[in-house]
Amino acid sequence: MKTSRFALTATTTRRALQQLALLALCCTSSACQSQPDSVKQPDTAQLWQQLLAESQRSGCDQDSQCHSLGVGAKACGGPERYLAWSDRQRSDQRLQQLAARYAAARTADDQRQQLMSNCALVADPGAVCRAGRCELRSLDPRAPGSTPLAR
């Protein structure tokens, strides 16, 4: 059976139109389902405030109860900064979840605003208990009350 050249062209064109229609349908359906960022997730500033509040929720009696948590996200990898927190009355599960959401929000903000990172390593300072609160340890050996890190 011989197929005409016109039949092949019509079939090819029909398939191309079907694929184009499918692509358009996929694009419009995902656009219709997406919501503005403000509706889906709290903004970055709100997440930061939640992280601060959660990290300061519990006090400490000794240094072993204090930990540091890397938060944010640099373009080249690693956290932007660290927060001190205490495990005296709770685990870090909620704090870890907030930190992950904050890092994702910061990454999205940076991409949207086309910001670049300096890619400088932010060292983990560790945390100590001072006056019943966990605080980040100073990495400056000249700072009063600082404890040098053993590396």
N, C-alpha and C positions, 0 to 999 in steps of 0.2 A: 504494500500500500504506500502510495506516494503522498507526502505531505507538501502542501503548497507553501511557498515562502511567506505568503500573507498570513497563513494560519500560525506559523512559528512566531512571526512578529506580533500578532494579536495575543498569543499566549504569553509571550515574554512581557509585553506591555501590561497585560492583566495581572500577572504575578507581581510586577514592579509596583503597580497601583495598590494591590492588596497589602504588600509589605509596607508601603508608605502609609496607608490607612492604619495599619496595625501600629506602626511607630507613632503616628499622631495620637492614636487612642491611648497608648501607654503614657505619652507625655502629658496629655490633658488629664488623665485620671490621677496621676501622681501629683500634678499641680493642684487639682481640686481637693485632694486629701490633705495636703500640707497646710499647716496653720502658721500664723506669724510666730516668730521666736518668742515673743512676749507671752503668748498663750501656752505654748508647749512647755517651756522651761523658765524658771526664774532667770533674770539676767545675771551677768557676771558679778555685779556689785552686791546683789542680794545673796548670791551663793557665798561670796567672801564674808559677808556679815554672818551668815549661818555657820560657816566654818569657824570664825572667831568665837562665836557664842558657844559652839559645841566644844571647842578646844579648851575653853576656860570654865567649863561646867563643873569640873571636879578639882578639888585641891590635892595637896600632897603632904606626906609626913616625912618622906625620905627621898633621896635622889633616885633610888631604884624604881620608884613609881613614875618617874618622868621620862618621856620619850619625845623625839622630834619626828615630824612628818613632813615630807617634801610635798609642796603644793604648787599648782600652776604648771605650766609647760613651756619650755624653751623650744624654739624651732629646731635646734640641733639635738634635742633630747635633754632629759633631766628637768628637775623642778626649778621654778623661779626663785623660790624662797622656802623657808621652813617655819613650822608652827610647833610650839611646845604643847604637850598634853599629858594628862595623868591617867593612869590605869587603876587608880585607887578604888573607884566604885563602878567601873564599867570597862567594856572592851572597846577596841578601836573600830568596830565594824561600821557604825554610823559615820564616824569621822572619815574612814576610808572611802565610803560611798560619796560623801560630800566632796572630798578631795578629787575623786575621779570625775565627778560632774563639773567641778570648777575647772579642772585641767582641760576637759573637752570644750567648755565654754570659752576659755582663754584661747585655745587653739582656733576655734571658729572665729572669734573676734579678730585675732591676728590675721587670719586668712582673708576675712571680709575687708579689713582695713589695709591689707597688703603690708603689714608690719614685718620687719626683719629682726632677728635676734642677734645679740653680740656673741652668742655661743660660748660665753664665759662660764666655766664650771662654778656652780654655787655649792660650796662645801657644806656638809651636814655638821652643824655646830654641836649637836647633842643637846640635852636638856638637863637642868638641875632644879632641885627644890629650894626655893628661897622664900622665906616668910609664908609658908603654906601654899605657895603657888608654883607651878612649873614655869620655868623661864628658859629661853635659849641660852646656851653657854656662849660666852664671847670667844671669838677666835683670835682676838688680839691679846697676846700674852701680857701686854702692858696695861690692859684694862683692869680696874679694881675688881677683885673677886672672881677673875677668870681662872679657869682650870685648863691647863694645856691638854690637848688631845694626844693620846698615844697612837702613833701610826706605825 
